[in-house]
């Protein structure tokens, strides 16, 4: 039975869907993840927002979405609050290498221009990647695409509608969960623990997300469990995760590797879904 607290798969033309590509995004495995959503819940929290695939799949009646990435959060706020102006800005962009690097180098622009730039760079940069250096500067090179869709107007309008009654904030995951109450649903999709020495990708912001952060997250998970929230977490199927969350339910699912520079090497990988229900 579908919960009265959210609408799942009741969408026209499969909209809304994520308006940003995101490393580790969950859109490709939503059919699998749906098996692990709780049957009912109050509010929905997603502290590592990224592309927001699970949020757009659930379309909950009440939600708090957050991420430390200020450019990402600004983009979501502008889609929610100023989507028509954002669409007009996006329509002016062109897919051209020199133009791309000019836009990438811009600094000090206003919030609507920043949101437009974020979407443009995301749709036309290499592999749809979002990566910054230690100074917080976006440094993804120009991508080779065939007619990239810079402005998906219908989807942006649908996303704006889904976000209208949603709180969106740029805070750490520790701060984001302070408001969580009993029977709220929290989905954690943090940067994964690398499965090999060449698979380490946590540069979504200049701070990074190392093992100290993973341990803090595990403690937050345990705290939320004591508060009787409903929690789901995705991470790599590696021994540290298996052992650290041994007191909770664990399921292995199959996904596709998404950050390889060689498309032929995007093999199946196995991830863990961890829940406390």
TORZAVO-753969 format. One line per 4 residues: for each residue x, y, z of C-alpha. Coordinates in Angstrom, 1 decimal. Each point is the difference from the previous one (the first is absolute). Layout:
% residues N
X/Y/Z  ...
END
This chain:
% residues 277
0.0/0.0/0.0  1.3/3.5/-0.9  0.4/2.3/3.0  -2.2/3.0/0.1
3.1/2.0/1.0  1.6/-0.1/-3.4  -0.9/-0.6/-3.7  2.0/-2.6/-1.8
0.0/-0.5/-3.8  -3.1/2.1/-0.5  1.6/2.3/-2.6  -0.9/1.3/-3.4
2.7/-0.7/-2.7  2.3/-1.4/2.7  0.5/3.4/1.5  1.5/1.4/2.1
3.4/-1.6/-0.1  3.5/1.3/1.0  0.9/3.1/-1.8  3.7/-0.5/0.7
2.3/-2.9/-0.8  1.8/-1.1/3.2  2.8/-2.5/0.7  -1.6/-2.9/1.9
-3.5/1.2/-0.9  -2.7/-2.5/0.7  -2.3/0.4/-3.0  1.2/-3.2/-1.7
-0.7/-2.2/3.1  -3.3/1.5/1.1  -1.9/-3.2/-0.8  2.2/-1.8/2.5
0.0/2.8/2.7  -3.8/0.0/0.0  0.1/-3.4/1.6  1.5/1.6/3.1
-2.0/3.2/0.5  -2.0/-0.1/3.2  -3.8/-0.5/-0.5  -0.8/3.2/1.8
1.7/2.9/1.6  -0.5/3.6/1.1  2.6/2.4/-1.5  2.8/-0.9/-2.4
3.6/1.0/0.5  2.9/-0.3/-2.5  3.2/1.5/1.4  2.2/-0.9/-3.0
-2.2/1.4/-2.7  2.0/-0.3/-3.3  -2.4/-0.7/-2.9  -2.9/-0.7/2.4
-1.2/-3.1/-1.9  -1.7/-1.6/3.1  -1.7/3.2/0.9  -1.4/0.4/-3.5
-1.1/-3.6/0.0  -1.8/0.4/3.3  -1.3/3.5/-0.3  -0.8/0.2/3.7
-2.5/2.4/1.4  2.5/1.4/2.5  3.8/0.0/-0.5  3.3/1.5/1.1
2.7/-0.2/-2.6  3.6/1.1/0.7  3.6/-0.2/-1.1  3.3/1.7/0.9
0.4/1.0/-3.6  -1.2/3.6/-0.1  -0.1/0.2/-3.8  -2.2/-3.1/-0.1
-2.4/1.3/2.6  -0.2/3.4/-1.7  -1.0/-1.8/-3.2  -2.8/-1.9/1.8
-1.3/3.1/1.6  -0.1/1.9/-3.4  -1.8/-3.0/-1.6  -2.5/0.2/2.8
-0.5/3.7/0.2  1.1/1.6/-3.4  -0.4/-2.7/-2.6  -1.3/2.2/-2.8
2.9/2.4/0.3  2.5/-2.9/0.3  -1.4/-1.6/-3.2  0.4/3.3/-1.9
3.6/0.2/1.2  0.7/-3.6/-1.1  -1.4/0.5/-3.5  2.7/2.6/-0.6
2.9/-2.5/0.5  1.7/-1.7/-3.0  1.9/-3.2/-0.2  3.5/1.2/-1.0
3.4/-0.7/1.5  1.3/3.6/0.3  -3.4/1.1/1.3  0.0/-2.8/2.6
3.4/1.1/1.5  -1.1/3.6/0.0  -3.1/-0.9/2.0  2.0/-2.3/2.3
2.4/2.8/0.9  -2.7/2.5/1.0  0.0/1.2/3.6  -2.2/2.3/2.0
-3.2/-0.5/-2.0  -3.4/0.2/1.6  -1.9/-3.1/1.3  -2.2/-0.5/-3.0
3.1/0.2/-2.4  1.8/-2.4/2.3  -2.8/-2.5/-0.2  -0.1/0.3/-3.8
3.8/-0.5/-0.1  -0.3/-3.1/2.2  -2.5/-1.7/-2.2  1.8/1.0/-3.2
3.4/-1.3/1.2  -1.6/-3.1/1.3  -1.7/-0.8/-3.4  3.0/0.9/-2.2
3.0/-0.9/2.2  2.0/-3.2/-0.2  -2.1/-3.0/1.0  -2.6/2.1/1.8
2.4/0.3/2.9  -0.1/2.5/2.8  3.5/0.5/1.5  1.8/2.8/1.7
3.6/0.6/1.1  1.2/0.8/3.5  -0.9/3.7/-0.6  -3.5/-1.0/-0.8
0.3/0.8/-3.7  -1.9/-2.1/-2.5  2.7/-1.7/-2.2  -1.7/-2.5/-2.2
1.2/0.2/-3.7  -2.3/0.5/-3.0  -1.9/-3.1/-0.9  -0.5/-1.7/-3.4
-3.8/-0.4/-0.4  -2.4/-0.3/-2.9  -2.6/2.8/0.2  -0.1/0.2/3.8
-3.3/1.2/1.4  1.0/3.1/2.0  -3.6/1.1/0.8  -2.6/-2.7/0.6
-2.9/2.5/0.6  -2.8/-2.5/0.7  2.1/-1.9/2.5  1.2/3.2/1.7
-3.6/1.1/0.4  -1.0/-3.4/1.4  3.0/0.1/2.5  -1.0/3.4/1.1
-3.5/-1.2/0.8  1.4/-2.9/2.0  2.2/2.3/2.0  -2.5/2.6/0.9
-0.7/-1.1/3.5  3.5/-1.3/0.7  2.6/1.6/2.4  3.4/0.2/-1.7
3.1/0.9/1.9  3.8/-0.2/-0.3  1.1/-1.6/3.3  2.0/-3.0/1.1
-1.7/-3.4/0.4  0.4/0.3/3.8  -1.9/3.3/0.0  -2.6/-1.2/-2.5
-1.2/-2.9/2.2  -0.5/2.2/3.1  -3.7/0.5/-0.9  -0.7/-3.7/-0.6
-2.8/-1.5/2.1  -1.4/-3.4/0.6  -1.4/-1.6/-3.2  1.8/2.5/-2.3
1.8/-1.7/-2.9  3.7/0.9/-0.6  1.9/-1.2/-3.1  3.8/0.3/0.1
1.8/-0.2/-3.3  3.5/1.2/1.0  3.2/-0.1/-2.1  0.8/-3.7/0.0
3.0/-1.6/1.6  2.2/-0.9/-3.0  0.2/-3.6/-1.1  3.5/0.4/-1.4
2.9/2.5/0.1  -1.1/1.5/-3.3  -3.7/0.3/0.8  0.3/2.8/2.7
-2.3/2.8/-1.1  -1.3/2.3/2.8  0.7/3.4/-1.6  -3.5/1.3/0.0
1.2/2.8/2.2  3.4/1.3/1.2  -0.3/-1.7/3.4  -0.2/-3.6/-1.3
-1.5/-3.0/1.8  2.5/-2.4/1.6  -0.2/-2.8/2.5  -0.4/2.4/3.0
-3.1/1.3/-1.7  -1.2/-3.6/-0.7  0.4/-0.8/3.8  -2.0/3.1/0.9
-2.7/-1.0/-2.4  -0.2/-3.5/1.6  -0.4/1.6/3.4  -2.8/2.3/-1.3
-1.7/-3.1/-1.5  0.0/-1.6/3.5  -1.3/3.1/1.6  -2.9/0.2/-2.4
-0.8/-3.6/0.6  -0.2/0.7/3.7  -2.4/2.9/-0.9  -2.1/-2.5/-1.9
0.4/1.7/-3.4  -0.1/-2.2/-3.1  3.4/0.0/-1.6  1.3/-1.3/-3.3
3.7/0.4/-1.0  1.9/-0.9/-3.2  3.7/-0.7/0.0  2.7/-2.3/-1.5
-0.1/-3.7/0.7  3.3/0.0/1.8  1.0/-1.6/3.3  0.1/3.2/2.1
-3.6/0.8/-0.9  -1.2/-3.6/0.5  1.6/-0.1/3.5  -0.9/3.5/1.1
-3.7/-0.5/-0.8  -0.1/-3.6/1.1  -3.0/0.7/2.4  -2.2/1.1/-2.9
-1.7/-1.5/-3.0  2.3/-0.3/-3.0  -0.8/-0.8/-3.6  2.4/-0.3/-3.0
-1.2/1.6/-3.2  1.6/0.3/-3.4  0.8/3.3/-1.6  2.0/1.5/-2.9
3.4/1.7/0.5  -0.6/3.6/-1.1  3.3/1.9/0.1  2.4/-2.0/-2.2
1.6/2.0/-2.8  -0.3/-3.1/-2.1  -3.6/-0.9/-0.8  1.0/-3.6/-0.7
1.1/-0.3/3.7  -3.3/0.9/1.6  -0.6/-3.4/1.4  -2.5/-1.1/2.5
0.9/0.7/3.6  -1.7/-1.0/3.2  -1.3/2.4/2.6  -1.5/-0.4/3.5
-3.4/1.3/1.0  -0.2/0.3/3.8  -3.3/0.5/1.8  -1.2/0.0/3.7
-3.4/-1.3/-0.9
END
